[in-house]
């Protein structure tokens, strides 16, 4: 795959302000000296990257995609029913003003990189790459190399931003393979509260785009951020990205991940407890089917005392699909009084489905409470038999049991429109009417 590194570094990129060009150059230098992952690379041993060979991945098309795809269809993909939000929509990496709904916001600034003033550009530049380790996460370096546009969300100190901020990245088929380097930077000031939703989706038609989506989140002291990352991409979509967060003293980070669709989807979720008393609540659901591959690697770094983590991921894997979950909790030597819990449960609904799960605890402090566990199972025959005896057919029984396996996490979603939005999409996977 050395050729991919070289071709990615040499790829043409659109004209951009000087500060973005500087970021690109820094990223290019890091990217070119990276060793591309192979099956012998521990963090990638279960994830095959051969799909990246399928195209050269040019820069995203110059159009927003609205000329070739029905505008109403795109609007439908971008919308979450009953959610009133400040919404920015990008189509194939290009901002679409007509699909966006920029509601007034009190206590927050939402700035596109391409529209940043000189002062805002300095602020973004000083923070970009501050949380993500681009030497360890090489696709973050690639994101810098290809950087074109992005979104900067700045929450004021003491602000309670009640309007959710909804950033949507849509992809549509193009004449040649292309890439979208999506970038989101969130800075939540001290004692603030806000909700940010990341939403990835694809139009109808076989996709030939590669999304490289990197998010950095910095949560100040006593602040609370609710973060949702929803992946609803097409069967053929490629997405490699990550969410990298830093929590200040007594900060609260509520995070929810949904992984659906994609020939290859790899997401790294990294949380740094940098201030005492911080809390991370991270839930995730992944639902690969057909020949899809979904890989979640999470890493929770407890670097200071008295921080807490509660992490739960559940997967349902069907057909010939493959899932990977690697969850790591790292308790540093000074992180006394840490309390961290990790649970991963998987349900295989096909004899050819496969999952590789690896929960890890790495503890270097002695006054801590930590627990982790993982399970892999099939649909319970006794439970199926019980439902059959009550007049329910086998297909319906398996659907009911599969939904029950993940409904607990859906029910915990605090933002009702999000829960209502994903329920019918999950039900559609299992081939039933969500109201039946």
C-alpha positions as CSV (number, residue, x, y, z in Angstrom):
1,X,0.0,0.0,0.0
2,X,3.0,2.3,-0.3
3,X,1.5,3.5,-3.6
4,X,-1.6,4.8,-1.7
5,X,0.6,6.9,0.6
6,X,2.5,8.4,-2.3
7,X,-0.6,9.0,-4.5
8,X,-2.5,10.5,-1.5
9,X,0.3,12.9,-0.7
10,X,0.5,14.0,-4.4
11,X,-3.2,14.4,-4.9
12,X,-4.4,17.8,-6.2
13,X,-6.2,19.9,-3.6
14,X,-8.5,22.9,-4.2
15,X,-7.2,26.4,-3.6
16,X,-7.4,27.5,0.0
17,X,-6.4,30.3,2.4
18,X,-2.7,30.3,3.4
19,X,-3.4,28.9,6.9
20,X,-5.2,25.8,5.4
21,X,-2.3,25.4,3.0
22,X,0.1,25.4,6.1
23,X,-2.0,22.7,7.8
24,X,-1.9,20.6,4.6
25,X,1.9,20.9,4.4
26,X,2.3,19.8,8.0
27,X,0.0,16.9,7.4
28,X,1.7,15.9,4.2
29,X,5.1,15.7,5.9
30,X,3.7,13.5,8.7
31,X,1.7,11.3,6.2
32,X,4.7,10.6,4.0
33,X,6.8,9.2,6.8
34,X,4.1,6.9,8.1
35,X,4.1,3.1,7.8
36,X,0.9,2.1,6.2
37,X,-1.0,-0.5,8.3
38,X,-0.9,-4.2,7.4
39,X,-2.4,-7.3,8.9
40,X,0.7,-7.5,11.0
41,X,-0.1,-4.1,12.6
42,X,-1.7,-4.8,15.9
43,X,-4.3,-2.0,15.8
44,X,-5.3,-3.0,12.2
45,X,-4.8,-6.8,12.3
46,X,-8.5,-7.6,11.8
47,X,-9.3,-4.8,9.3
48,X,-8.4,-5.2,5.7
49,X,-7.6,-1.9,3.9
50,X,-7.3,-3.4,0.4
51,X,-10.5,-1.5,-0.6
52,X,-8.5,1.7,-0.6
53,X,-6.7,0.4,-3.7
54,X,-10.0,0.6,-5.7
55,X,-9.4,4.2,-6.8
56,X,-7.1,7.2,-6.7
57,X,-9.6,9.3,-4.8
58,X,-9.5,12.6,-6.5
59,X,-10.5,15.8,-4.8
60,X,-14.3,16.0,-4.2
61,X,-16.3,17.3,-7.2
62,X,-16.6,21.0,-7.6
63,X,-20.4,20.9,-7.6
64,X,-22.4,20.3,-4.5
65,X,-24.0,17.3,-6.1
66,X,-27.4,18.9,-6.2
67,X,-27.4,19.0,-10.0
68,X,-27.1,15.3,-10.3
69,X,-29.1,14.2,-7.4
70,X,-32.7,15.2,-6.6
71,X,-32.7,18.1,-4.2
72,X,-35.7,16.8,-2.2
73,X,-33.9,13.5,-1.7
74,X,-30.8,15.2,-0.3
75,X,-33.0,17.4,1.9
76,X,-34.7,14.2,3.2
77,X,-31.3,12.6,3.9
78,X,-30.1,15.6,5.9
79,X,-33.2,16.1,8.0
80,X,-34.0,14.5,11.4
81,X,-37.7,14.8,11.9
82,X,-38.9,17.0,14.8
83,X,-35.4,18.2,15.4
84,X,-35.0,21.9,15.5
85,X,-31.3,22.5,15.0
86,X,-28.7,24.8,13.6
87,X,-27.8,22.7,10.6
88,X,-24.9,22.8,8.2
89,X,-25.0,20.4,5.2
90,X,-22.1,19.4,3.0
91,X,-22.5,17.4,-0.2
92,X,-19.4,15.6,-1.3
93,X,-17.5,17.9,1.0
94,X,-19.0,21.1,-0.4
95,X,-21.1,23.4,1.7
96,X,-24.8,23.6,0.6
97,X,-26.5,26.7,1.7
98,X,-29.8,25.7,0.3
99,X,-29.9,22.5,2.4
100,X,-28.6,24.1,5.5
101,X,-30.8,25.7,8.2
102,X,-28.8,28.2,10.1
103,X,-30.9,29.1,13.1
104,X,-29.8,31.9,15.5
105,X,-27.6,30.7,18.3
106,X,-27.0,32.3,21.6
107,X,-23.8,31.5,23.4
108,X,-22.1,29.8,20.5
109,X,-20.2,30.5,17.3
110,X,-20.3,28.1,14.3
111,X,-17.7,29.0,11.7
112,X,-16.8,27.3,8.5
113,X,-13.1,27.1,7.9
114,X,-13.5,28.5,4.5
115,X,-15.3,31.6,5.8
116,X,-13.1,32.2,8.9
117,X,-11.8,35.8,9.5
118,X,-8.1,36.2,10.1
119,X,-8.8,36.2,13.9
120,X,-10.9,33.1,13.7
121,X,-8.4,31.4,11.4
122,X,-5.7,32.0,14.0
123,X,-7.9,30.5,16.7
124,X,-8.7,27.4,14.6
125,X,-5.1,26.9,13.5
126,X,-3.9,27.1,17.1
127,X,-6.3,24.3,18.2
128,X,-6.4,22.1,15.2
129,X,-4.4,18.9,15.8
130,X,-4.0,19.8,19.5
131,X,-6.0,16.8,20.8
132,X,-5.5,14.1,18.1
133,X,-2.2,12.4,18.0
134,X,-1.4,12.5,14.2
135,X,1.7,10.4,14.5
136,X,-0.3,7.6,16.1
137,X,-3.5,8.1,14.1
138,X,-2.1,8.3,10.6
139,X,-5.5,9.0,8.9
140,X,-5.7,12.2,10.9
141,X,-2.5,13.3,9.2
142,X,-4.1,12.4,5.9
143,X,-7.1,14.6,6.8
144,X,-4.7,17.5,7.3
145,X,-3.1,16.7,4.0
146,X,-6.4,16.9,2.1
147,X,-8.0,19.6,4.3
148,X,-10.4,21.8,2.3
149,X,-13.2,23.0,4.7
150,X,-14.5,22.2,8.1
151,X,-16.6,23.4,11.0
152,X,-15.5,25.2,14.1
153,X,-18.0,25.2,17.0
154,X,-17.0,27.5,19.9
155,X,-19.3,27.4,23.0
156,X,-19.0,30.4,25.2
157,X,-18.1,30.1,28.9
158,X,-21.3,29.7,31.1
159,X,-23.5,29.3,28.0
160,X,-26.5,26.9,27.9
161,X,-26.9,26.4,24.2
162,X,-30.4,24.7,23.9
163,X,-30.4,24.5,20.1
164,X,-28.5,21.4,18.9
165,X,-25.8,21.9,16.3
166,X,-26.3,19.5,13.5
167,X,-23.4,18.9,11.0
168,X,-24.4,16.7,8.0
169,X,-22.0,15.2,5.5
170,X,-23.8,13.7,2.5
171,X,-22.1,11.7,-0.3
172,X,-23.4,11.1,-3.8
173,X,-21.9,9.0,-6.7
174,X,-19.4,10.8,-8.9
175,X,-17.8,10.0,-12.3
176,X,-14.6,8.9,-10.5
177,X,-13.5,7.9,-7.0
178,X,-13.1,10.8,-4.7
179,X,-12.4,11.7,-1.1
180,X,-14.1,13.9,1.5
181,X,-11.8,15.1,4.3
182,X,-14.5,16.2,6.8
183,X,-13.2,18.0,9.9
184,X,-15.0,19.2,13.0
185,X,-13.5,21.1,15.9
186,X,-15.6,21.7,19.0
187,X,-14.4,23.9,22.0
188,X,-16.8,24.0,24.9
189,X,-16.0,26.8,27.4
190,X,-16.1,26.3,31.1
191,X,-19.5,25.6,32.7
192,X,-21.2,25.5,29.3
193,X,-23.8,23.0,28.0
194,X,-24.4,22.1,24.3
195,X,-25.4,19.3,22.0
196,X,-23.5,18.5,18.7
197,X,-24.7,15.9,16.2
198,X,-22.5,14.5,13.4
199,X,-24.5,12.8,10.7
200,X,-23.1,10.9,7.7
201,X,-25.4,9.6,5.0
202,X,-25.4,8.7,1.3
203,X,-27.8,9.1,-1.6
204,X,-29.2,6.2,-3.6
205,X,-26.8,4.6,-6.1
206,X,-23.5,2.8,-5.7
207,X,-21.1,5.1,-3.9
208,X,-17.4,5.6,-4.8
209,X,-16.4,8.1,-2.2
210,X,-14.0,7.7,0.7
211,X,-14.8,9.8,3.8
212,X,-11.9,10.6,6.1
213,X,-13.7,12.2,9.1
214,X,-11.8,13.6,12.0
215,X,-13.4,15.3,15.0
216,X,-11.6,17.0,17.9
217,X,-13.5,18.0,21.1
218,X,-12.2,20.1,24.0
219,X,-14.5,20.3,27.0
220,X,-13.7,22.9,29.6
221,X,-14.1,22.7,33.4
222,X,-17.6,21.9,34.6
223,X,-18.9,21.9,31.0
224,X,-21.2,19.2,29.5
225,X,-21.3,18.2,25.9
226,X,-23.7,15.7,24.4
227,X,-22.3,14.3,21.2
228,X,-23.9,12.0,18.6
229,X,-22.1,10.5,15.7
230,X,-24.5,8.8,13.3
231,X,-23.2,6.7,10.4
232,X,-26.0,5.9,7.9
233,X,-23.9,5.5,4.7
234,X,-24.5,3.3,1.7
235,X,-23.4,-0.3,1.3
236,X,-20.3,0.6,-0.8
237,X,-19.1,3.7,1.2
238,X,-15.7,3.9,2.7
239,X,-15.1,5.8,6.0
240,X,-12.0,6.0,8.2
241,X,-12.2,8.5,10.9
242,X,-12.1,9.3,14.6
243,X,-13.4,11.3,17.5
244,X,-10.7,12.6,19.8
245,X,-11.8,14.3,23.0
246,X,-10.2,16.0,26.0
247,X,-12.1,16.6,29.3
248,X,-11.3,19.3,31.8
249,X,-12.0,19.3,35.5
250,X,-15.5,17.9,36.4
251,X,-16.4,18.0,32.7
252,X,-19.2,15.6,31.4
253,X,-19.0,14.0,28.0
254,X,-22.1,12.0,26.8
255,X,-21.2,10.3,23.6
256,X,-23.3,8.0,21.3
257,X,-22.1,6.2,18.2
258,X,-24.2,4.4,15.6
259,X,-22.5,2.4,12.8
260,X,-24.6,1.3,9.9
261,X,-23.6,0.7,6.2
262,X,-20.2,0.7,4.5
263,X,-17.9,-1.7,2.8
264,X,-15.3,-0.4,5.3
265,X,-15.9,1.7,8.3
266,X,-13.2,2.3,10.9
267,X,-13.8,4.7,13.8
268,X,-11.3,5.5,16.6
269,X,-12.9,7.0,19.6
270,X,-10.3,8.4,22.0
271,X,-11.1,10.2,25.3
272,X,-8.5,11.9,27.5
273,X,-9.5,12.6,31.1
274,X,-7.2,15.6,31.6
275,X,-9.0,17.2,34.6
276,X,-9.9,15.6,37.9
277,X,-13.5,14.5,38.4
278,X,-14.4,14.3,34.7
279,X,-17.0,11.8,33.5
280,X,-17.4,10.0,30.2
281,X,-20.6,8.1,29.2
282,X,-20.0,6.4,25.9
283,X,-22.6,4.2,24.2
284,X,-22.4,2.6,20.8
285,X,-24.3,0.3,18.4
286,X,-22.9,-1.2,15.2
287,X,-25.1,-3.2,12.8
288,X,-23.1,-4.6,9.8
289,X,-24.8,-6.9,7.4
290,X,-24.3,-8.4,3.9
291,X,-20.5,-8.0,3.2
292,X,-20.0,-4.9,5.3
293,X,-17.1,-4.4,7.7
294,X,-17.3,-2.1,10.8
295,X,-14.4,-1.6,13.2
296,X,-14.6,0.5,16.4
297,X,-11.4,1.1,18.4
298,X,-11.9,3.0,21.6
299,X,-9.3,4.2,24.0
300,X,-10.1,5.9,27.3
301,X,-7.1,7.6,29.0
302,X,-7.4,8.2,32.7
303,X,-4.5,10.5,33.3
304,X,-5.6,12.2,36.5
305,X,-7.4,11.2,39.7
306,X,-11.1,10.7,40.5
307,X,-12.4,10.4,36.9
308,X,-15.2,8.0,35.8
309,X,-16.0,6.2,32.6
310,X,-19.0,4.0,31.7
311,X,-18.6,2.5,28.2
312,X,-21.1,0.2,26.5
313,X,-21.0,-1.1,22.9
314,X,-23.4,-3.6,21.4
315,X,-23.3,-5.1,17.9
316,X,-25.6,-7.3,15.8
317,X,-23.7,-8.9,12.9
318,X,-25.6,-10.6,10.1
319,X,-25.1,-12.3,6.7
320,X,-21.4,-12.4,5.8
321,X,-20.5,-9.2,7.7
322,X,-17.6,-8.7,10.0
323,X,-17.3,-6.5,13.1
324,X,-14.3,-5.5,15.2
325,X,-14.4,-4.0,18.6
326,X,-11.3,-3.1,20.5
327,X,-12.0,-1.2,23.8
328,X,-9.0,0.0,25.9
329,X,-9.1,1.7,29.3
330,X,-5.7,3.0,30.4
331,X,-5.3,4.0,34.0
332,X,-2.2,6.1,34.4
333,X,0.0,6.0,37.5
334,X,-1.4,9.2,39.0
335,X,-5.0,8.4,38.2
336,X,-6.0,7.1,41.7
337,X,-9.7,6.8,42.6
338,X,-10.5,6.1,38.9
339,X,-13.8,4.2,38.3
340,X,-14.1,2.7,34.8
341,X,-16.5,0.2,33.3
342,X,-16.4,-1.4,29.8
343,X,-19.0,-3.7,28.3
344,X,-19.2,-5.1,24.8
345,X,-21.9,-7.6,23.7
346,X,-22.3,-9.1,20.3
347,X,-25.1,-11.1,18.6
348,X,-24.5,-13.1,15.5
349,X,-27.6,-13.7,13.4
350,X,-25.9,-15.7,10.7
351,X,-23.5,-18.7,10.8
352,X,-21.2,-16.8,8.4
353,X,-21.1,-13.6,10.4
354,X,-18.0,-12.8,12.4
355,X,-16.8,-10.5,15.2
356,X,-13.5,-10.0,16.8
357,X,-13.7,-8.3,20.2
358,X,-10.9,-7.4,22.5
359,X,-11.6,-5.4,25.7
360,X,-8.4,-4.2,27.5
361,X,-7.6,-2.8,30.9
362,X,-4.2,-1.3,31.5
363,X,-3.8,-0.2,35.1
364,X,-0.9,1.5,36.7
365,X,-2.6,2.8,39.9
366,X,-3.6,0.7,42.9
367,X,-6.7,2.6,44.3
368,X,-9.1,2.1,41.4
369,X,-12.3,0.3,40.5
370,X,-12.3,-1.1,37.0
371,X,-14.2,-3.8,35.2
372,X,-14.5,-5.0,31.6
373,X,-16.2,-7.8,29.7
374,X,-17.2,-9.0,26.3
375,X,-19.6,-11.7,25.0
376,X,-20.4,-13.2,21.6
377,X,-23.6,-15.2,21.2
378,X,-26.3,-16.3,18.8
379,X,-30.0,-15.9,19.0
380,X,-31.2,-17.9,22.0
381,X,-33.0,-21.0,20.8
382,X,-35.1,-21.3,24.0
383,X,-36.2,-17.7,23.7
384,X,-37.1,-18.3,20.0
385,X,-39.1,-21.5,21.0
386,X,-41.0,-19.5,23.7
387,X,-42.1,-16.9,21.1
388,X,-43.0,-19.6,18.6
389,X,-45.2,-21.2,21.2
390,X,-47.0,-17.9,21.5
391,X,-47.9,-17.9,17.8
392,X,-45.0,-15.7,16.5
393,X,-43.2,-16.9,13.4
394,X,-39.4,-17.5,13.5
395,X,-38.5,-14.4,11.5
396,X,-40.6,-12.2,13.8
397,X,-39.2,-13.9,16.8
398,X,-35.6,-13.3,15.8
399,X,-36.4,-9.7,14.9
400,X,-37.9,-9.1,18.4
401,X,-34.9,-10.6,20.2
402,X,-32.4,-8.7,18.1
403,X,-34.2,-5.4,18.7
404,X,-34.4,-6.1,22.4
405,X,-30.6,-6.7,22.4
406,X,-30.0,-3.0,21.5
407,X,-33.1,-1.2,22.6
408,X,-31.7,-0.6,26.1
409,X,-29.0,1.7,24.5
410,X,-31.5,3.4,22.2
411,X,-33.8,4.1,25.2
412,X,-30.9,5.9,27.0
413,X,-30.6,8.5,24.2
414,X,-31.5,11.8,25.9
415,X,-32.5,13.7,22.7
416,X,-35.9,12.2,21.7
417,X,-35.8,13.1,18.0
418,X,-32.5,11.2,17.6
419,X,-34.0,8.0,19.2
420,X,-37.1,8.4,17.1
421,X,-35.0,8.9,14.0
422,X,-32.8,5.8,14.4
423,X,-35.5,3.3,15.6
424,X,-37.2,2.8,12.2
425,X,-33.8,2.6,10.5
426,X,-32.7,-0.1,12.8
427,X,-36.0,-1.9,12.3
428,X,-35.5,-1.7,8.5
429,X,-32.3,-3.6,8.8
430,X,-34.2,-6.5,10.3
431,X,-36.9,-6.3,7.6
432,X,-39.9,-5.2,9.5
433,X,-42.3,-2.3,9.9
434,X,-41.1,-0.4,13.0
435,X,-44.7,0.0,14.1
436,X,-45.6,-3.7,13.8
